[in-house]
Amino acid sequence: MNYSKKALWLACNSEFGERLAEITKEHISLAKELTLNGKCMTARDRETIMTHIETLRQERDGIISLFEENRSEA
């Protein structure tokens, strides 16, 4: 999803900023694990990680969209 720079800035500088940083760190860690160890993992393990990454993306998008919507109301 594409968000405006302003919505990203507002979200990162809000009460959700720390959670967004945590989501980013966890997402990077999981993606790195898939990249480095994906061939050694079972299909079920890969699917579990991909599902968790998608959950993180949805949470991130939900947070940022709060600020995108607020911007359009102003």
C-alpha positions as CSV (number, residue, x, y, z in Angstrom):
1,M,0.0,0.0,0.0
2,N,1.2,3.5,-0.8
3,Y,0.8,6.2,1.8
4,S,1.6,9.8,1.8
5,K,4.8,11.0,3.4
6,K,2.8,13.1,5.8
7,A,0.8,10.1,7.0
8,L,4.0,8.1,7.5
9,W,5.5,11.0,9.4
10,L,2.5,11.5,11.6
11,A,2.2,7.8,12.4
12,C,5.9,7.4,13.2
13,N,5.7,10.5,15.5
14,S,2.5,9.4,17.3
15,E,1.9,7.1,20.1
16,F,2.1,4.3,17.6
17,G,5.7,5.1,16.6
18,E,7.3,2.6,18.9
19,R,5.1,-0.2,17.7
20,L,5.8,0.7,14.1
21,A,9.5,0.4,14.9
22,E,8.9,-3.0,16.5
23,I,7.0,-4.2,13.5
24,T,9.8,-3.1,11.2
25,K,12.4,-4.9,13.2
26,E,10.4,-8.1,13.5
27,H,9.5,-8.0,9.8
28,I,13.2,-7.6,8.8
29,S,14.2,-10.4,11.1
30,L,11.7,-12.8,9.7
31,A,12.5,-11.9,6.1
32,K,16.2,-12.4,6.8
33,E,15.5,-15.8,8.3
34,L,13.5,-16.8,5.2
35,T,16.3,-15.6,2.9
36,L,19.1,-17.3,4.8
37,N,17.4,-20.5,6.0
38,G,14.4,-20.8,3.7
39,K,15.8,-23.8,1.8
40,C,16.4,-25.7,5.0
41,M,12.9,-25.1,6.4
42,T,9.9,-27.2,5.9
43,A,7.1,-25.8,3.8
44,R,5.0,-25.5,6.9
45,D,7.7,-23.4,8.7
46,R,8.0,-21.1,5.6
47,E,4.2,-20.7,5.5
48,T,4.1,-19.9,9.2
49,I,6.7,-17.2,8.8
50,M,5.0,-15.8,5.7
51,T,1.7,-15.7,7.5
52,H,3.3,-13.8,10.4
53,I,4.9,-11.3,8.0
54,E,1.5,-10.7,6.4
55,T,-0.1,-10.1,9.9
56,L,2.6,-7.6,10.7
57,R,2.0,-5.8,7.3
58,Q,-1.7,-5.6,8.1
59,E,-1.1,-4.2,11.5
60,R,1.4,-1.6,10.0
61,D,-1.1,-0.7,7.3
62,G,-3.9,-0.3,9.8
63,I,-1.9,2.1,11.9
64,I,-0.7,4.2,9.0
65,S,-4.1,4.3,7.4
66,L,-5.5,6.0,10.6
67,F,-3.3,9.0,9.7
68,E,-4.0,8.9,6.0
69,E,-7.7,9.1,6.7
70,N,-7.2,11.9,9.2
71,R,-5.3,13.9,6.6
72,S,-8.2,13.7,4.1
73,E,-10.6,14.9,6.8
74,A,-8.6,18.1,7.5
